[in-house]
Amino acid sequence: MNAKRLLLIALLVGVLVASMFATGSSETSQSGTLDRSKYFITVATGPTSGLYYPIGGAFSSVFQNKLGYKSSAQATGASAENITLIREGRAEMAIVMSDAVAQAYQAFGAYEGKQPATELRAIMGLYPNYVQLVTTSRTGITKFTDLKGKRVGVGAPNSGVELNARMMYEAHGMTYADSKVDYLNYGEAIGQLKNNLVDAVFVTSGIPNATIMELGTTSDIVLIPIEGQGLANLKAKYPFFVEATIPADVYNTKTDVQTATVRNIMIVNANMPEEVAYDLTKGIFENIGDIQAAHATAKQHINLQNSHIGVDIPFHPGAEKYYKEMGM
């Protein structure tokens, strides 16, 4: 082979390599050292009836289809189960409510007496979950204290919804003993409400919630407000709750309804490699439109500007690195 041909081949190889490092590939990050194909990112979400599942699925899709990681979205019992999955290394990323994270991280409330979950780290804040205490016009329930003696779906045991329900009862000077509680996820509980097997259901999620909207096709929806002294007690003891209003046009209720919200956040384990956490965080915001397309709530709330809202635990150093690059 003559010298000119050798030179031409060398030049072509050099251009190809330079192009790969300049543009990135499905296997390498911008630094050219991270082999994304070696990592499987399981995103722990929630029941298929809620918002966690489609929104978590959108994150997983970005990781796999846009960044080149192996990834899947896992349906779970939501916040409490997701915290366990992250702590035990059975998921790499999870959507959780910030109140559940606060209790786990500081070992209070539902996590009283347990080892503090100080290995949890935040990637970003997501969107607000609205406490939606749902009944129908047939029950005659109009205020929280009307739950006394009633059959109430409080969420799957130790789920984020159920942790919320406990705090709501406490704030109103009540306990589960005041009602006949059923530990059902809200998709199942709404089904029971349709069949007159329960009288009210706690649904803590973004709005609108598909299961509540479906209920509205056969029944007149009534949302029980979280207001007055009960709301004041709640915010005083648990400051991560924020007062909010569910507009009447969301579920065609007669009036706007006052309630409380708690923020959802995305978490990982502190042992995730910094370069991976950085790469995932960067990839999320460079493909944020794909995630926002998953649901109207995602489009409204999930963005760089809201990425720190509701985050009460440390950010992962990889996420911190990206936010500092963005001047945050």
NORWODA-V45781 format. One record per backbone hydrogen bond with DSSP energy under -1.0 kcal/mol. NH is the residue of the N-H (numbers start at 1). CO is the residue of the C=O. If there is no record, write none. Layout:
[[NH/CO] [NH/CO]]
This chain:
[[6/2] [7/3] [8/4] [9/5] [10/6] [11/7] [12/8] [13/9] [14/10] [15/11] [16/12] [17/13] [18/14] [19/15] [20/16] [21/17] [22/18] [23/19] [24/20] [32/29] [36/27] [36/34] [38/35] [39/36] [41/70] [43/72] [44/93] [45/74] [50/47] [55/51] [56/52] [57/53] [58/54] [59/55] [60/56] [61/57] [62/58] [63/59] [64/60] [65/61] [66/62] [67/62] [69/63] [70/39] [72/41] [74/43] [82/78] [83/79] [84/80] [85/81] [86/82] [87/83] [88/84] [90/85] [91/85] [92/42] [93/42] [94/267] [95/44] [96/265] [98/263] [101/97] [102/98] [103/99] [104/100] [105/101] [106/102] [107/103] [108/103] [111/108] [112/109] [114/111] [117/104] [118/116] [120/117] [121/268] [122/314] [123/266] [124/266] [125/307] [126/264] [129/262] [130/205] [131/260] [132/203] [134/201] [135/222] [137/220] [139/136] [146/143] [147/144] [148/145] [149/178] [150/147] [152/180] [153/200] [154/182] [159/156] [163/159] [164/160] [165/161] [166/162] [167/163] [168/164] [169/165] [170/166] [171/167] [172/168] [173/170] [174/169] [178/175] [179/176] [180/150] [182/152] [184/182] [189/185] [190/186] [191/187] [192/188] [193/189] [194/190] [195/191] [196/193] [197/192] [199/151] [200/151] [201/134] [202/153] [203/132] [205/130] [213/209] [214/210] [215/211] [216/212] [217/214] [218/215] [219/215] [222/135] [224/133] [226/258] [231/227] [232/228] [233/229] [234/230] [235/231] [236/232] [237/233] [238/234] [241/238] [242/261] [244/259] [246/257] [250/247] [253/248] [257/246] [259/244] [261/242] [262/129] [264/127] [265/96] [266/124] [267/94] [268/121] [270/119] [272/269] [277/273] [278/274] [279/275] [280/276] [281/277] [282/278] [283/279] [284/280] [285/281] [286/282] [290/287] [292/288] [293/289] [294/291] [299/295] [300/296] [301/297] [302/298] [307/304] [309/306] [311/308] [316/122] [320/316] [321/317] [322/318] [323/319] [324/320] [325/321] [326/322] [327/324] [328/323]]
